[in-house]
Amino acid sequence: MARHRLGLVEGTVLFIGAVLGPGVMVLPALAARAAGPASILAWVVLLVFSVPVAAAFAALGARHPDGGGVATFVSRAFGPRLAAPVGWWFFFVVPVGVLAGALVGGEYVAAALGAGPATALWIGVAILAAAFGTNYVGLHLSGRVQLAMVVVLTVLLLVTVIVTAPTSRAVNFTPFAPHGWAAVGAAATVLFYAFSGWEAASHLSAEFRDPRRHLPLATGLTLVLVSLLYLSLTITTVGVLGVGAAATSVPLSLMLEAAFGPAGRVVTAVAAVFLSFIAVNTYIAGGARLGAALGRDGALPRALAKGGTAGDVPRRSLTVQVALCAIAVFVTWQLTIDLDGLMRVTSACLAAVSFAGMAAAHRLLPRGSLSWYGALAGLAFTALVLVFCGLLLIIPIVLGLGALVTVRSAPRARPADVAGTQVEG
């Protein structure tokens, strides 16, 4: 039976799910808490630099489509041994990142019910269970489910901006930088969570029917839509809520409640659940395919390679992700780690992945080309984000050292042998 491969529409939907995700529901408030209205500058900078980063990943995926994503790119650029830490950074942080994404939905539902953190956590666990179940069924079902969700939710977010923007007040933008200009960098660190979906999407490059043609188009469409939604929502959030934006974990609930009354909380709770599911679903798909590729290449146990062929379902790798998610849930519950903390941990590891990916792009892409210069800009940008991660850099450092110590042998198979036909550039 012929394997299902992604077309432009399904691929774009999955990309939007990875990059947009639940961050649109909570990050404007977290950024405002860190930097006040000046957090808008952090959004603008991240949007501008996400263009070369996304373009570089699209160019690499079109030339080297493989489930290993950034780890494969680094392997081709610098050798398999240095690719192992990159794979570990992504694979082992996916459970933390998807838990954070699921908790966004949980927070909004709990707020609508007037419940507390425990309810939010269990609703998040239910979202995770649904996303894992969908991935066990297969990517084809995931794409169809997400197509309807993305269309409906995009309309809902645009309606939110249109309805609430007229109530914005200029006084809410002053003082513009209450915590100083350095706080903009701190805001950018947590906001990187919103722009790290390109790493997850890179693991789906081998799933496209025509990576060379569809990847750049899907990337461009995603960039335009996500940029419009993120920027309009963050400006509206600050303008409407003012200092209240920094004091809530459910800013859209407050905005829609002011516009539509109590029903606004219910609407945003439903939207948050769907957005959380979309992002979590895509990250799980990317993480599972990466685990299979790392098993194939010797960076994880060989048994995980089963199901790693393009179009198949890597159920063994998915099962490992389930176990890691269960551990993440337990630790979060025991240590009462909040959403901001989970997102910052995820951002630190994914910033390291992006940095490695941009270094590989600078090495692999045609020298002097537009995408090559874009990779150079992305490299400088992600390096700056890593600096602002501060002590959280300990996490990718420890994981990277663990990978280098554990992985001693060369890959047992070339990426093209397992994950689909390579497209040479």
ChimeraX attribute file (.defattr): number of C-alpha atoms within 10 A of each C-alpha:
attribute: neighborCount
match mode: 1-to-1
recipient: residues
	/A:1	3
	/A:2	5
	/A:3	11
	/A:4	15
	/A:5	17
	/A:6	23
	/A:7	17
	/A:8	20
	/A:9	16
	/A:10	21
	/A:11	27
	/A:12	24
	/A:13	25
	/A:14	32
	/A:15	27
	/A:16	27
	/A:17	29
	/A:18	29
	/A:19	26
	/A:20	28
	/A:21	30
	/A:22	27
	/A:23	24
	/A:24	23
	/A:25	27
	/A:26	24
	/A:27	27
	/A:28	31
	/A:29	27
	/A:30	23
	/A:31	28
	/A:32	26
	/A:33	20
	/A:34	24
	/A:35	26
	/A:36	29
	/A:37	30
	/A:38	24
	/A:39	30
	/A:40	22
	/A:41	17
	/A:42	22
	/A:43	25
	/A:44	15
	/A:45	14
	/A:46	21
	/A:47	20
	/A:48	12
	/A:49	18
	/A:50	23
	/A:51	19
	/A:52	23
	/A:53	28
	/A:54	29
	/A:55	23
	/A:56	28
	/A:57	29
	/A:58	27
	/A:59	22
	/A:60	29
	/A:61	29
	/A:62	25
	/A:63	19
	/A:64	26
	/A:65	33
	/A:66	34
	/A:67	34
	/A:68	34
	/A:69	31
	/A:70	32
	/A:71	32
	/A:72	32
	/A:73	30
	/A:74	28
	/A:75	21
	/A:76	17
	/A:77	19
	/A:78	15
	/A:79	15
	/A:80	22
	/A:81	21
	/A:82	18
	/A:83	27
	/A:84	28
	/A:85	29
	/A:86	30
	/A:87	27
	/A:88	26
	/A:89	25
	/A:90	30
	/A:91	25
	/A:92	19
	/A:93	26
	/A:94	25
	/A:95	27
	/A:96	21
	/A:97	28
	/A:98	28
	/A:99	26
	/A:100	31
	/A:101	32
	/A:102	34
	/A:103	31
	/A:104	31
	/A:105	29
	/A:106	28
	/A:107	27
	/A:108	30
	/A:109	28
	/A:110	22
	/A:111	20
	/A:112	20
	/A:113	14
	/A:114	9
	/A:115	13
	/A:116	13
	/A:117	16
	/A:118	14
	/A:119	18
	/A:120	22
	/A:121	23
	/A:122	16
	/A:123	22
	/A:124	27
	/A:125	19
	/A:126	16
	/A:127	26
	/A:128	26
	/A:129	16
	/A:130	15
	/A:131	24
	/A:132	22
	/A:133	14
	/A:134	18
	/A:135	21
	/A:136	18
	/A:137	12
	/A:138	18
	/A:139	24
	/A:140	16
	/A:141	12
	/A:142	22
	/A:143	23
	/A:144	14
	/A:145	15
	/A:146	23
	/A:147	19
	/A:148	11
	/A:149	18
	/A:150	20
	/A:151	11
	/A:152	13
	/A:153	16
	/A:154	17
	/A:155	10
	/A:156	15
	/A:157	20
	/A:158	14
	/A:159	13
	/A:160	20
	/A:161	20
	/A:162	13
	/A:163	14
	/A:164	21
	/A:165	18
	/A:166	11
	/A:167	14
	/A:168	17
	/A:169	14
	/A:170	11
	/A:171	11
	/A:172	19
	/A:173	18
	/A:174	13
	/A:175	11
	/A:176	16
	/A:177	18
	/A:178	13
	/A:179	15
	/A:180	12
	/A:181	14
	/A:182	12
	/A:183	22
	/A:184	25
	/A:185	20
	/A:186	21
	/A:187	26
	/A:188	27
	/A:189	28
	/A:190	26
	/A:191	23
	/A:192	25
	/A:193	26
	/A:194	25
	/A:195	25
	/A:196	23
	/A:197	24
	/A:198	25
	/A:199	26
	/A:200	28
	/A:201	31
	/A:202	28
	/A:203	27
	/A:204	30
	/A:205	32
	/A:206	28
	/A:207	24
	/A:208	23
	/A:209	16
	/A:210	17
	/A:211	28
	/A:212	21
	/A:213	12
	/A:214	21
	/A:215	29
	/A:216	21
	/A:217	17
	/A:218	22
	/A:219	23
	/A:220	16
	/A:221	16
	/A:222	22
	/A:223	20
	/A:224	12
	/A:225	13
	/A:226	21
	/A:227	19
	/A:228	12
	/A:229	16
	/A:230	22
	/A:231	18
	/A:232	17
	/A:233	23
	/A:234	25
	/A:235	19
	/A:236	24
	/A:237	27
	/A:238	27
	/A:239	22
	/A:240	25
	/A:241	21
	/A:242	22
	/A:243	18
	/A:244	16
	/A:245	28
	/A:246	21
	/A:247	14
	/A:248	16
	/A:249	21
	/A:250	26
	/A:251	25
	/A:252	32
	/A:253	26
	/A:254	21
	/A:255	25
	/A:256	22
	/A:257	18
	/A:258	16
	/A:259	15
	/A:260	13
	/A:261	13
	/A:262	14
	/A:263	15
	/A:264	19
	/A:265	24
	/A:266	19
	/A:267	19
	/A:268	28
	/A:269	26
	/A:270	16
	/A:271	24
	/A:272	31
	/A:273	23
	/A:274	22
	/A:275	29
	/A:276	32
	/A:277	29
	/A:278	32
	/A:279	29
	/A:280	29
	/A:281	32
	/A:282	31
	/A:283	30
	/A:284	27
	/A:285	29
	/A:286	26
	/A:287	31
	/A:288	32
	/A:289	33
	/A:290	32
	/A:291	32
	/A:292	31
	/A:293	35
	/A:294	29
	/A:295	22
	/A:296	26
	/A:297	28
	/A:298	23
	/A:299	27
	/A:300	21
	/A:301	14
	/A:302	16
	/A:303	13
	/A:304	25
	/A:305	25
	/A:306	18
	/A:307	20
	/A:308	28
	/A:309	22
	/A:310	23
	/A:311	21
	/A:312	17
	/A:313	21
	/A:314	26
	/A:315	22
	/A:316	19
	/A:317	29
	/A:318	23
	/A:319	15
	/A:320	16
	/A:321	22
	/A:322	18
	/A:323	12
	/A:324	18
	/A:325	23
	/A:326	16
	/A:327	14
	/A:328	20
	/A:329	20
	/A:330	12
	/A:331	12
	/A:332	19
	/A:333	14
	/A:334	9
	/A:335	8
	/A:336	12
	/A:337	12
	/A:338	13
	/A:339	20
	/A:340	16
	/A:341	15
	/A:342	22
	/A:343	24
	/A:344	22
	/A:345	23
	/A:346	28
	/A:347	28
	/A:348	29
	/A:349	32
	/A:350	29
	/A:351	28
	/A:352	23
	/A:353	25
	/A:354	27
	/A:355	25
	/A:356	23
	/A:357	30
	/A:358	32
	/A:359	20
	/A:360	25
	/A:361	29
	/A:362	23
	/A:363	18
	/A:364	19
	/A:365	20
	/A:366	13
	/A:367	12
	/A:368	9
	/A:369	10
	/A:370	14
	/A:371	23
	/A:372	22
	/A:373	18
	/A:374	21
	/A:375	28
	/A:376	19
	/A:377	19
	/A:378	27
	/A:379	23
	/A:380	14
	/A:381	21
	/A:382	25
	/A:383	17
	/A:384	16
	/A:385	22
	/A:386	21
	/A:387	15
	/A:388	21
	/A:389	21
	/A:390	12
	/A:391	10
	/A:392	18
	/A:393	18
	/A:394	14
	/A:395	15
	/A:396	25
	/A:397	15
	/A:398	12
	/A:399	21
	/A:400	22
	/A:401	14
	/A:402	14
	/A:403	22
	/A:404	16
	/A:405	11
	/A:406	14
	/A:407	19
	/A:408	13
	/A:409	11
	/A:410	12
	/A:411	18
	/A:412	12
	/A:413	12
	/A:414	14
	/A:415	23
	/A:416	16
	/A:417	12
	/A:418	19
	/A:419	25
	/A:420	19
	/A:421	14
	/A:422	17
	/A:423	16
	/A:424	9
	/A:425	12
